[in-house]
């Protein structure tokens, strides 16, 4: 077994590694220093790696950054897209399509005829072929007894775009606007309804 002395490189290493174990205060100080070093490296390293070489701007080109980092929202005020975006005014207008009107008529007929026992699940099952899944989840909160029970005016087109359409139908409690959207499988489905103005 080698003789341990207080001189030499090995003795210095022993003193450094043994320092945290001399007392609880030394151990706590070692842990705090270690945590601070790890956090500092976690902050500094990503900043150093994300630096890009500076290129001179081309005449007439904007110098403001266009991209965003991962986990950072765009700063230009652009909102993130939803699953089924609502139709906007800038959408291209199109004549009402017959298959969209047919879906609106079938949906309206099934909407006003809940099952005799007012079972929500049965009512939603008869609306499922004509309704988007997102809107079915919202309709699950509706009591079928609160919907109109008679159509007084046939379904007529109100607005029509290439990927959405609004149809108006008269009921015994007032007019309702039914909004349809075109799904990714190119089928028309009811996405919402509101009371007409």
HUKAQUI-V191308 format. One record per residue. SS is DSSP state (H for helix, E for strand, - for the rest). BURIAL is # if it has 16 or more other ideal C-beta (glycine too) atoms within 10 Angstrom, else .. Layout:
SS&BURIAL  SS&BURIAL
This chain:
-&.  -&.  -&.  -&.  -&.  -&.  -&.  -&.  H&.  H&.  H&.  H&.  H&.  H&.  H&.  H&.  H&.  H&.  H&.  -&#  -&.  -&.  -&.  H&.  H&.  H&.  H&.  H&.  H&.  H&.  H&.  H&.  H&.  H&.  H&.  H&.  H&.  H&.  H&.  H&.  H&.  H&.  H&.  H&.  H&.  H&.  H&.  H&.  H&.  -&.  -&.  -&.  -&.  -&.  -&.  -&.  -&.  -&.  -&.  -&.  -&.  -&.  -&.  -&.  -&.  -&.  -&.  -&.  -&.  -&.  -&.  -&.  -&.  -&.  -&.  -&.  -&.  -&.  -&.  -&.  -&.  -&.  -&.  -&#  -&.  -&.  -&#  -&.  -&.  -&.  -&.  -&.  E&.  -&.  -&.  -&#  -&#  H&.  H&.  H&#  H&#  H&.  H&#  H&#  H&#  H&#  H&#  H&#  H&.  H&#  H&#  -&#  -&.  -&#  -&.  -&.  -&.  -&.  -&.  H&.  H&.  H&.  H&#  H&#  H&.  H&#  H&#  H&.  H&.  H&#  E&#  -&#  H&.  H&.  H&#  H&.  H&.  H&.  H&#  -&.  -&.  -&.  -&.  H&#  H&.  H&.  -&#  -&#  -&.  -&.  E&#  E&.  E&.  E&.  E&#  E&.  E&.  E&#  E&.  E&#  E&#  -&.  -&#  E&#  E&#  E&#  E&#  E&#  E&#  E&#  E&#  -&.  -&.  E&.  E&#  E&#  E&#  E&#  E&#  E&#  E&#  E&#  -&.  -&.  -&.  -&.  -&.  E&#  E&#  E&#  E&#  E&#  E&#  E&.  E&.  -&.  -&.
